[in-house]
Amino acid sequence: MDSDDSTVYMIRGDTGDEWVTPTPAEDVIVESLLSASELTAAEIDDLGRYVDADELAAVVNGSDEAITFAVEGYDVTVTSDGDVTVE
């Protein structure tokens, strides 16, 4: 996402009663891509090239249920529950 855009934050996984710190969505998505693919961080451009920040924010904020977008040949789905899947 461009520096002109607001950063979108996500809460990762089941938080239970633990104290959690929101993580930038870009970090969560890139980490998911790296662990589910053979991509390196250098091969992944700025997330704003793949997904609109406002559309991603709508999902993370619960206005929309999910968004799917392509990143270097992989389909990435982000849900309003904070789940990120890479196929």
C-alpha positions as CSV (number, residue, x, y, z in Angstrom):
1,M,0.0,0.0,0.0
2,D,1.3,3.4,-0.8
3,S,2.6,5.6,2.0
4,D,-0.4,8.0,1.1
5,D,-2.8,5.3,2.3
6,S,-3.7,4.4,5.8
7,T,-2.3,1.2,7.1
8,V,-4.8,-1.6,7.5
9,Y,-4.3,-3.7,10.6
10,M,-5.4,-7.2,11.4
11,I,-5.8,-9.3,14.6
12,R,-4.3,-12.7,14.0
13,G,-6.0,-16.0,14.9
14,D,-8.0,-16.8,18.0
15,T,-7.1,-14.3,20.6
16,G,-8.9,-15.9,23.6
17,D,-8.2,-13.8,26.7
18,E,-4.6,-12.9,25.6
19,W,-3.5,-9.4,25.0
20,V,-2.8,-9.0,21.3
21,T,-1.3,-6.3,19.1
22,P,-2.8,-5.6,15.7
23,T,-0.4,-6.4,12.9
24,P,-0.3,-4.5,9.5
25,A,-2.3,-6.6,7.0
26,E,0.6,-6.4,4.6
27,D,2.9,-8.1,7.0
28,V,0.3,-10.9,7.7
29,I,-0.4,-11.4,4.0
30,V,3.3,-11.5,3.0
31,E,4.1,-13.9,5.9
32,S,1.3,-16.2,4.7
33,L,2.5,-16.1,1.1
34,L,6.1,-16.9,2.2
35,S,5.1,-19.8,4.3
36,A,2.6,-21.3,1.7
37,S,4.7,-20.8,-1.4
38,E,8.2,-20.8,-2.8
39,L,8.2,-17.0,-3.2
40,T,10.8,-14.9,-1.6
41,A,10.1,-11.5,0.0
42,A,12.0,-9.9,-2.9
43,E,9.5,-11.4,-5.4
44,I,6.5,-9.8,-3.8
45,D,5.8,-6.2,-4.7
46,D,4.1,-3.6,-2.5
47,L,0.7,-5.1,-1.6
48,G,-1.0,-2.1,-3.2
49,R,-0.1,-3.5,-6.6
50,Y,-2.3,-6.5,-6.0
51,V,-5.3,-5.3,-3.9
52,D,-7.1,-2.0,-3.3
53,A,-6.5,-0.7,0.2
54,D,-10.1,0.4,0.7
55,E,-11.5,-3.0,-0.4
56,L,-9.1,-4.8,2.0
57,A,-10.0,-2.4,4.8
58,A,-13.7,-3.1,4.2
59,V,-13.0,-6.8,4.8
60,V,-10.8,-6.4,7.8
61,N,-13.3,-4.0,9.4
62,G,-16.2,-6.5,8.8
63,S,-18.1,-4.5,6.2
64,D,-17.4,-7.3,3.6
65,E,-16.9,-11.0,4.3
66,A,-13.9,-11.8,2.1
67,I,-11.7,-10.6,-0.7
68,T,-9.6,-12.7,-3.1
69,F,-6.7,-11.3,-5.2
70,A,-3.8,-12.7,-7.1
71,V,-0.2,-12.3,-6.0
72,E,2.5,-13.6,-8.3
73,G,0.4,-16.6,-9.5
74,Y,-1.2,-17.4,-6.1
75,D,-4.7,-16.6,-5.0
76,V,-4.8,-14.9,-1.6
77,T,-8.1,-14.8,0.3
78,V,-8.6,-12.6,3.4
79,T,-11.7,-13.0,5.5
80,S,-13.4,-10.7,8.0
81,D,-12.4,-13.2,10.6
82,G,-8.7,-12.4,9.9
83,D,-7.9,-15.6,8.2
84,V,-5.5,-15.5,5.2
85,T,-5.3,-18.5,2.8
86,V,-3.0,-18.9,-0.1
87,E,-3.7,-21.3,-3.0
